[in-house]
Amino acid sequence: MDRENWIGLLGSADLADLEAGFEELNGGCDYVCIIGPETGMLMVQAKTDGSGSRFNLGEMTVTKCVLELKGQYLGTGWVMGSDFRHAELAALFDGLLQDPDHHDRLMATLIQRLEEKERVKRDHLLKDVSDTKVEFFTLKRGE
């Protein structure tokens, strides 16, 4: 898994899962806030028919945080909404995943758990969508 994927996974994870991962660190780790958690707005764009020209759908609240670990790893966290703690933990784990001392252990524990929860959530959504699927067919009149 590359960095882009784990940043997305950390940003969409439940805060309780990140807090549990933080507890597993046994005392946490030292970091410096470069940009402390702050909330802002992003413009969300959509496409006509999913493939046409773009248009501005509306604004969305996001919170970001940038941390420095061990003076060499910059961790970034972006989350929807205004949860400062979530953004901070996402940035912390991003920085730790870049560190070879923590990477393999976190991939095998935290990231694997988050992937499994995301997979289950996606499967439930697909099932809900398929339950409401409508089949259309055309009958030809016998003229």
N, C-alpha and C positions, 0 to 999 in steps of 0.2 A: 504494500500500500504506500502510495506517495503522500507527500505533505499536504497537497491540496485536498485529498480525500479525508485525511484524518482531521484537518481543520474543519471541514464541513460536518464531519461526524461529531466532533466535540461541540461545535456550535449548536447542533440540533439535539444533543443529548439531554436527558433529564438532569436537573441540578443534583438530585439525590444520588445519581450514579457517579457524578463527578466528585461529590463530597465523599462518597465511599472510597473512590480511588485515591483521594487526598489522604484519607485516614490510613490507607495501606502504605503510604509513604513513610510511616513511623516518624513523625516529627517534622514532616514537610521538608522544605528546602529553602535556601536563601535566594532571594531575587530582589531586583530593584525595578520599580515602576518607571518606565520611560514615559508612557502615556497612561495615566491611571484610568480606570473605567470611566467612560464618558458616553453620554447618550446623544444621538443625532438622528437625522432623517435621511433616507435614501428614496430616490424616485424609482418606482417599480414600473418597468416597461413590459408590454405584452405585444403580441403580433396578431394581426387579423387572420383568422382561420389557422392560427399556429404557424403560418409560413409567410404571411403577407408583410406589409409594411408595419413598422413599429409605431406604437402610440403610448403616451404616458397614462398608465392605469391609475396611479395614485402614489401617495407617500407611505413609507413604512418606518417605524421607529426601530433603530438598531443601537446596540451598545458595543463599543470596542475597547480593547485594552492591549497594551504592548509592554512586555516585561523583558528584562535582561537577566539571564542566569549565568553564573560562573564567569561573567565578564565577556562571554563570547557567543552565547545563544540568545537570539531574539525570538520570543514567543508572542504570537498574536492571537487574539480571540475576538470573534465577531459573533454576536447573538442577536436574534430578533427580540424586540422588546427592550425593556430597561432594567434588566437584572444585572447589577454590577458584579455580584459574586460569581455568577455564571461566566461572564466575560473574563474575569480574572482567572478562574480555574481553567477555562479553555486555553487562555494564553500560557498559563503555567505548564499545562500538559503538552502544548505545542513545543515549548522550549525544551522540556524534558525529553520528548520524543526525538529531538535533534541531537541530544547528548548520547553518545554510544554507551555510556555507563547505565543508562536507563531505558534505552530504546527497546531492546528485545523483551525485557520483562514487562514493560507497559503494553507492547503490542500483543503479548501472549495473555495478558490479564484484562486490563481496562478496554483496550481497543477491540479485542475479540468479543467481550461482553456487549459493548456498544453496537458492534456490527450485528450481532445476533438479535438484539432488541429491535434494531432498525429493520432487519429482515422480517421479523415477526409482525411489526407494525405495517410494513409494506404488504405482506401477505394478507393481513386482515383487510386492508384498504382494497386490494384487488378482489378479494372475495365479496366485499360489500358492493363494489362496482359491478361485478359480474352477476350478482343477485338481481340487479335492477336493469340488466341488459334487455333490450327489446329487439326481437327479430322481425324484420320487415320482409314481406315477400309480395310478389305481384301475381295476380291471377289473370290469365288471358281469357277474355270473353270469347265464347264460341260462335262468333258471327261468321 
